[in-house]
Amino acid sequence: MRPLDSVKQEKIIQSVFVITGKHGLAGVNIAGISKTAGVGAGTLYTYFKSKEDIVQAAYASVEDKMTQKMYAQFDSSLPVKQSLKQIYINMLNYRLNHYDETVFIDQYIQSNYIQLNFSRQMDEFEHQNKPLYDLLKKGQQEGIIKILAPIMLISFFDGAVRSCSTGIVQKLFPLKQQILDDCFDLVWRGITQ
């Protein structure tokens, strides 16, 4: 048996993002994936068992890439505010530069797909985002960050990044340094004592 073609597999996963960006997650189906990826429907089943399997693989793919970018140039020895702003900017840049992927991840998180492996995905999320959990804990210990459950703070933080990126993409406000600073300032004021 020949080894699977990783390029073809990546095309299949990327097609899920393209379709979701145009038609939403509900518009993802085998025929559309096959057409967008440029592979036969039978070939899809060589790589994945089902549409759900493809969607799960797409989620894992984008979550890994986004997490890596989130923590680029992260330095836990810097002050909490400075470290948190770096994560904020990294997340915002990723969302602006990978719009289809972020539309997918936003819709995935609000769909029934997340329930298929929820416990495992939460464990992976906490593991991948340990630097952010640790940073928030450090801020709480220093009396800077509100004493709330870390997942609540992270949800608020993530929602703020999502809202800012959506506002920029939809041209509600321009992509300017002052806007980025103001958006981060709103987040900072929301999570600090």
N, C-alpha and C positions, 0 to 999 in steps of 0.2 A: 504494500500500500504506500502511495506517495504521501510525503508530508504535506500538511495544509499550507496554503499560500497566505502568509501573514498580510501581504498587501491587499489581497482580495478580502480577507477577514476585516481589515480596517475599513475598506470601502463599504462593506455591509454596515458596519457600525456608524460610519460617517453619514450614510444615507438616512439613518434614523434621525440624526440631528437636522439634516436638511429638510426632511419631511415635517418634523415637529416645528421648525422655524417658519414654514409656510402654512401648514394646515393644523398644527397642534398635535399633541400626543394621540388624540383620538383618531387622527388621520393616518397613523402608522399601521400599515398592513403588509402582508407578504408580497403582494403584487407590486405595491409602491416601492418597497425596499428593493425588490428584484430589479425593477426598472431604473430606479435612481442609482443603484450600485453597479448596474450594467452586468448583472450575472443572472443566470437562470434560476427559477424558483427552486428547482431540484438541487442546485448547487448550495443554496442557502441552508438546506437541511444537512449538507455535508459538514457545515461549520456550526450550526445551531439546531437544537431540537424543535424549537417553536418560536413564534413571534415573541412570546414572553421571555424566552432565553436570550433573544437578540436585544430586547429592551434592557434586561438585567445587565448584559455585557456592556451596553452603551452607558448605562449608569456608572458601572464600575470604572469604565474608561475615563469618563469625564470627571468623576469624583477624584480619581488619582491625579489627573493632570492639573485640575484646579487646586488641589491641596498642595502640590509641589510648587506651583506658582505663588500661592498664598504666602508661603514661608520663605520665599526668595529674599535674601539679604536680611533675614530675621536675626536679631541679636538680642538675646534675653537679658544681657547685662545693661542695655540701655534703659532709660526711664520708661515706665509703663506707658505713658501717653505716646511717646515717640515710637515705641515698639508696636503699639496698637495702630497707630496711624500708618505705619509701613504695611501692616497686614491689610488695612482698609484700602490703601492705594493699590496694592497688589491684586486684591479681589476685584476692585473696580476696573482696573486695567484688563483683567482676564475677561470680565463680563463684557466690556466694550469691544474687545478684540475677538471674542468667540460667541457672538450673539446667539446663533442657532443652538449651540451647546447649552447656554444658560437658559434659553427658553425651555429646552428639553428638561434640564435638571429641575427647574422651577415647577414644571407641570408634573414631572415624575414624583416629586415630593408630595404633591397634593393629590396623587392618584392612588388607586388600589394597588398598583405595582409595588409600592414601598412596603405594603403589608405582607408581601410574599416572603420576605426575609428580614423583617423589621428588627428583630433582636440582633441578628448578625450584623446588619448594616449599622445599627446604633453602636455596637461594640467597635466596629471598624472606624466609624466616624470619631468616636472618642479617642481611639488610638492615633488616627491620622492627625487629629487636631489637639494632641497633647500640649504642644507649645502654646496654643491659645488658652486652653484650660489652665495651664500653669501660670500664664501671664495674668489672667483674671484673678487667680488665687493670690498671686503676689500683690496685685493691686488691692485686693481685699485685706490682706495682712498689713499693708502699708496704710490702710484707712482711706484709700483713694476711691476704690470701686465699691458700689453698693453691695451689701451682703444679701445676695439673691442666688438662687441655683444657677450654676454656670450655664446650663443649657438654655435657661431663660435669657441670660445676658447675651449668649451667642445668637439666639434666635432674633433678638432685638437688633443686634449688630448686623447680622446677615440681612435682615429685612431693610435696614437703612441703606446698605450697599446696593441691594436690589432696587430700591426706590430711586436712588441717585442715578444708577446706570440707566434705568428705564426713562427717567426724565431727560437724560442726555440723548439717548437713542431717539426718543420721540420729539426731540428738539423743544422741550418745554423750557429748558435753560441750556446755555452754551457750556462746552467743555473748556473751562477756564480755571486757572489755579485758585482764584478767589472762591469760585463755586465749590471746588473740591475741599478747600479749607473750611468753608461755611458748613458744608454737609458733614464733614468729620466733626466739627465743633458741636453740631446738634447731637450727634451720637455720643460724644464725650460727655456733654452735659446730661444726657439721658441715663448714663450708667455710673456717673460719679456721685459721691456723697454730697 
